[in-house]
């Protein structure tokens, strides 16, 4: 089980557990080796089975202080219930740049919880990185 964060509600923590369970089932059924888009589609199926609302490829604007909107916009792989960002990867290993990317997405969107989900691993527990911000 992944560590809970004191600043998150029980509802968000329940959603987070469902997200991890959905990722587990996707990896169990597909294994490693597919492109990210395949995992995204399968994960959407699993999220729907768990009655979770989500947006695919949700656009966020990058704001340069104090209030300049930069071009280009960024697309988040999946956003669950407007509360959790899912950044999908199919890489040999998660690098600090991937974690920085998720952190930036979280700051720009105001979403406090995110997961890096790397499906290119033998065991999905090794491909799940949870990130929280205050």
N, C-alpha and C positions, 0 to 999 in steps of 0.2 A: 504494500500500500504506500502511496506517495504522501509525503508530509503535508498536513493541512496548514493553512495560514490563518492566523487569528483575526485578520481584518475582513475575512470573507464570510458571507452568510452561509447557513446550513444549506439553503437552496442551491447556491453556487457550488458548494462542495458536493452535493448530491449529483448535480449536473456533471461535475468533473469526474466523479466515479463512473457515470454512464459513458462519458467520452472515452475513458481509459478502457472500459469493457468493450466498447464498440471497436476501438483500435485493435484490441486483442483478437476479436472475432475476425476482423478483416485480415490480419496477419495470419491467423490460424487457417483461414480458408484460401488465401492467395500465396502466402509465403513471400519471400524476397524476389526481386528481379524485374518487377514491372515499373513502368514510368509513373511519376507522381499522379498524373491524371486518372490512372486506373484506380489507385488507392483512394483518390478523392471521391470518385464515383461510388466505390464500394463503401466508403465511410459514410457517405450520404444515405445509402440504403440502411446501414446499421443505426445511424442517428434517427432516421424515420421510425425504425422498429422500436426505438426507445422514446418515441413521441417528443423528440427535441426539435425545436424550430432552429433553422440555420440559414445563413446566406453564403452562397458560393461566390468566390472572387469579388468580395465586397470592396468597394473603392473607398479609400481614405485619402484625404487631402493632407499634404505636408505643409505645415504652417511655419514660416520663418518669422521669428519675433520682430515686431510685436504682433503683426496681423497680415503678413504677406503670404498668399497661397502660392506655393511653388508648383511648377510643372516639371516632371510628370506627377500624376496621381499614382498611388500604389494600390495594388489589389491584394487583399488578404485571402489566403486559400479558403478558409472556412471561419465563420463567426457563429458560435452557438448561443442562441437566446440573447444576443447582444451583450453577453457576459464573458465569453471565453473565446480567445483566438486560437485556432489550430493552424500551425505552419507545418506543412507536409514536406518531407525530404525523402530522397532515395539516394543516400550518399554512403561512402565507406564509413565515415564517422562524423558525428556532430562536432563542428569547430566553433571556436569563440565567435567568429563572424556570424554564424547562424543564430547564436544566442543574442548577439548585439542587434541583429535584424529584428528578432521577435520583440526585444525590449523596446526598440524604436517604434515598432508598430503599436505596441501597447501604450506608450507615452502619447503618440499622436492620436490614437483613438479614444483614450481615456479608459480602456478596458484593463482591469487589474490582474486578470489571470490568463495565462497562455500556455500552450503546450507545443513543443517541437516534437513531431512524430516522425521518426526515421524508420521506414519500413524495410530498409536494406540491411537487416540484422537477422541472425539466426533466432534470437529470442526477442520478442517485442518489448519485454521489460527493459532491455538494454537500449532500446531506441526511443524511450519516452523521457523527455526532459520537461519538467514543470517549472514555470517561472511566474512569480508574483511581484507586483509593485504596490507601493502604498499610495 
